[in-house]
Amino acid sequence: MRGIRMRRVLAGGLVAGVVINVFEWLGSLLYMEEMLAALEVHDLSFETTPGMVVVSLFMGFVAGFVAVWFYAACRPRFGPGPGSAAKVAVFLFLGGYLLAIVGYSFLGIFPTRLLTIWAGVALVEMVVATIAGAWVYREP
């Protein structure tokens, strides 16, 4: 059994990170107006700063690297391919994204409809990104 090929994890993580960041951008176009309205109801405001954009993009790449690393680590047990990548993505979604969204629900700021959209976008985002990154990770 070979070890994890970190160069391929990095390459796959870059691809997965790009996919995640594109989904996040498209998702924000889908729900930003509703999010801002929900914040306004609670007398809260939100203004995007350049620093927030940089951190958000960086975290998208971190999530991509993590997804591909977990795919590479699970590959010997689940086998190579998109099915294994999708399993990894679903578990990362359940252990990360969904926990955060449930936490947001406890704040009572955002409507359930908006949180459901966030969860749906996040699940699709993770599956597509992890499959794309896994395709790049391939071992000889």
C-alpha positions as CSV (number, residue, x, y, z in Angstrom):
1,M,0.0,0.0,0.0
2,R,1.4,3.4,-1.0
3,G,1.2,6.6,1.0
4,I,-0.9,9.6,0.0
5,R,0.6,11.5,-2.9
6,M,0.7,15.1,-1.5
7,R,1.4,16.7,-4.9
8,R,-1.7,15.2,-6.3
9,V,-3.6,16.2,-3.2
10,L,-2.5,19.7,-3.8
11,A,-3.4,19.6,-7.4
12,G,-6.8,18.0,-6.7
13,G,-7.3,20.4,-3.8
14,L,-6.8,23.4,-6.1
15,V,-9.4,22.1,-8.5
16,A,-11.8,21.3,-5.7
17,G,-11.2,24.7,-4.1
18,V,-12.0,26.5,-7.4
19,V,-15.2,24.5,-7.7
20,I,-16.1,25.4,-4.0
21,N,-15.4,29.1,-4.5
22,V,-17.4,29.2,-7.8
23,F,-20.4,27.5,-6.0
24,E,-20.1,29.9,-3.1
25,W,-20.1,32.9,-5.4
26,L,-23.1,31.6,-7.4
27,G,-24.9,30.6,-4.2
28,S,-24.4,34.1,-2.8
29,L,-26.0,35.5,-5.9
30,L,-28.9,33.2,-5.3
31,Y,-29.5,34.1,-1.6
32,M,-27.7,37.3,-0.7
33,E,-30.7,39.6,-1.0
34,E,-32.8,37.3,1.3
35,M,-29.9,37.0,3.8
36,L,-29.5,40.8,4.0
37,A,-33.3,41.2,4.5
38,A,-33.2,38.7,7.3
39,L,-30.3,40.5,9.0
40,E,-32.1,43.9,8.6
41,V,-35.2,42.5,10.4
42,H,-32.9,41.9,13.4
43,D,-31.3,45.3,13.1
44,L,-28.0,43.8,11.9
45,S,-26.0,44.7,8.8
46,F,-23.4,43.0,6.7
47,E,-20.8,44.7,4.5
48,T,-18.3,42.7,2.5
49,T,-14.7,43.8,3.0
50,P,-11.6,42.8,0.9
51,G,-10.3,40.9,3.9
52,M,-13.5,38.8,4.2
53,V,-13.2,38.0,0.5
54,V,-9.6,36.8,0.8
55,V,-10.4,34.7,3.9
56,S,-13.5,33.2,2.2
57,L,-11.5,32.3,-0.9
58,F,-8.7,30.8,1.2
59,M,-11.2,28.7,3.2
60,G,-12.7,27.4,0.0
61,F,-9.3,26.1,-1.0
62,V,-8.7,24.7,2.5
63,A,-12.0,22.8,2.2
64,G,-10.9,21.5,-1.2
65,F,-7.6,20.3,0.1
66,V,-9.3,18.6,3.0
67,A,-11.8,16.9,0.8
68,V,-9.1,15.5,-1.6
69,W,-6.9,14.4,1.3
70,F,-9.7,12.5,2.9
71,Y,-10.6,11.0,-0.5
72,A,-6.9,9.9,-0.9
73,A,-7.0,8.5,2.6
74,C,-10.3,6.6,2.1
75,R,-9.4,5.3,-1.4
76,P,-7.8,2.0,-0.2
77,R,-10.9,1.1,1.8
78,F,-13.7,2.4,-0.6
79,G,-11.8,2.0,-3.9
80,P,-11.1,4.7,-6.5
81,G,-13.7,6.6,-8.3
82,P,-16.6,9.1,-8.1
83,G,-18.7,6.9,-5.7
84,S,-16.0,7.0,-3.1
85,A,-15.4,10.7,-3.6
86,A,-19.2,11.3,-3.2
87,K,-19.2,9.3,0.1
88,V,-16.3,11.4,1.4
89,A,-18.1,14.6,0.4
90,V,-21.3,13.6,2.1
91,F,-19.5,12.8,5.3
92,L,-17.6,16.1,5.2
93,F,-20.8,17.9,4.5
94,L,-22.5,16.2,7.5
95,G,-19.5,16.9,9.8
96,G,-18.8,20.5,8.8
97,Y,-21.3,22.4,6.7
98,L,-24.5,20.9,8.2
99,L,-23.2,21.4,11.7
100,A,-22.6,25.1,11.0
101,I,-26.0,25.5,9.3
102,V,-27.7,23.9,12.4
103,G,-25.8,26.4,14.5
104,Y,-27.1,29.3,12.4
105,S,-30.6,28.0,12.9
106,F,-30.2,28.3,16.7
107,L,-29.5,32.0,16.4
108,G,-33.0,32.5,14.9
109,I,-31.8,35.1,12.5
110,F,-32.2,33.3,9.2
111,P,-35.4,31.7,7.9
112,T,-35.6,28.0,7.5
113,R,-36.0,28.3,3.8
114,L,-32.7,30.2,3.5
115,L,-30.9,27.7,5.7
116,T,-32.3,24.8,3.5
117,I,-31.0,26.5,0.4
118,W,-27.6,26.9,2.0
119,A,-27.6,23.2,2.9
120,G,-28.6,22.1,-0.6
121,V,-26.0,24.3,-2.3
122,A,-23.3,23.1,0.2
123,L,-24.1,19.4,-0.3
124,V,-24.0,19.7,-4.1
125,E,-20.9,21.9,-3.9
126,M,-19.0,19.4,-1.8
127,V,-20.0,16.4,-3.9
128,V,-19.0,18.1,-7.2
129,A,-15.8,19.6,-5.8
130,T,-14.7,16.3,-4.2
131,I,-15.4,14.4,-7.4
132,A,-13.5,16.9,-9.5
133,G,-10.5,16.9,-7.0
134,A,-10.6,13.1,-6.9
135,W,-10.4,13.0,-10.7
136,V,-7.2,15.0,-10.6
137,Y,-5.8,12.9,-7.7
138,R,-5.7,9.7,-9.7
139,E,-3.0,7.3,-8.9
140,P,-1.0,5.4,-11.6
